[in-house]
Amino acid sequence: MAIKRKEQKLVITLNNVSQSDAIALIKMFKYAQYLGNIGSSRMCGFFADGDGSFHPKFSYEYPEKLPEVPEVDGEVKYDKEKKQYSHNYRISGGDFIIDSDSIAWKIYHDPEPENYVRPSHPNEGAIKRFLDDKIPPNN
């Protein structure tokens, strides 16, 4: 069943964050805010150097219980049989890239009929061909 969309305050607290990581995260959040203000869509990323100095501890506060959406996990995976990545905006297998629109479709809309095929984005094929030509897979 679909839930009603509403915007509320999400508080994210990070502990154990260095100054350089804080600067990078703040720049990323400011860029994401800028994109929202001008009505533009882009990928925003942060390199989580977990084998280096990045070992944060996160806590989250949201005023209601949020539904689980396990089928949208954001992890980029490489399908050896198809010889392609599971995500159009790929960097390498194991990366995490998530689009809240895919979650929105799951929680704000009633389930689609079993035989329904959602139309693809008009540029989806062009983006994939461009990335396939420019970025070789990591095997």
ChimeraX attribute file (.defattr): number of C-alpha atoms within 10 A of each C-alpha:
attribute: neighborCount
match mode: 1-to-1
recipient: residues
	/A:1	9
	/A:2	12
	/A:3	12
	/A:4	8
	/A:5	9
	/A:6	5
	/A:7	5
	/A:8	9
	/A:9	8
	/A:10	10
	/A:11	10
	/A:12	10
	/A:13	11
	/A:14	12
	/A:15	10
	/A:16	13
	/A:17	16
	/A:18	13
	/A:19	9
	/A:20	11
	/A:21	18
	/A:22	13
	/A:23	12
	/A:24	15
	/A:25	16
	/A:26	12
	/A:27	13
	/A:28	15
	/A:29	15
	/A:30	12
	/A:31	14
	/A:32	17
	/A:33	12
	/A:34	12
	/A:35	15
	/A:36	12
	/A:37	9
	/A:38	8
	/A:39	8
	/A:40	9
	/A:41	9
	/A:42	9
	/A:43	10
	/A:44	12
	/A:45	13
	/A:46	12
	/A:47	10
	/A:48	13
	/A:49	10
	/A:50	9
	/A:51	7
	/A:52	7
	/A:53	13
	/A:54	15
	/A:55	15
	/A:56	15
	/A:57	10
	/A:58	11
	/A:59	10
	/A:60	9
	/A:61	11
	/A:62	11
	/A:63	9
	/A:64	7
	/A:65	7
	/A:66	8
	/A:67	9
	/A:68	9
	/A:69	12
	/A:70	8
	/A:71	9
	/A:72	13
	/A:73	12
	/A:74	17
	/A:75	16
	/A:76	20
	/A:77	16
	/A:78	19
	/A:79	11
	/A:80	10
	/A:81	6
	/A:82	8
	/A:83	10
	/A:84	17
	/A:85	20
	/A:86	15
	/A:87	18
	/A:88	17
	/A:89	14
	/A:90	22
	/A:91	17
	/A:92	18
	/A:93	17
	/A:94	12
	/A:95	14
	/A:96	16
	/A:97	17
	/A:98	17
	/A:99	11
	/A:100	10
	/A:101	9
	/A:102	13
	/A:103	16
	/A:104	14
	/A:105	13
	/A:106	19
	/A:107	19
	/A:108	13
	/A:109	12
	/A:110	11
	/A:111	12
	/A:112	11
	/A:113	7
	/A:114	6
	/A:115	6
	/A:116	8
	/A:117	8
	/A:118	7
	/A:119	6
	/A:120	8
	/A:121	9
	/A:122	8
	/A:123	8
	/A:124	11
	/A:125	12
	/A:126	11
	/A:127	14
	/A:128	17
	/A:129	11
	/A:130	12
	/A:131	16
	/A:132	15
	/A:133	9
	/A:134	9
	/A:135	11
	/A:136	11
	/A:137	16
	/A:138	10
	/A:139	8
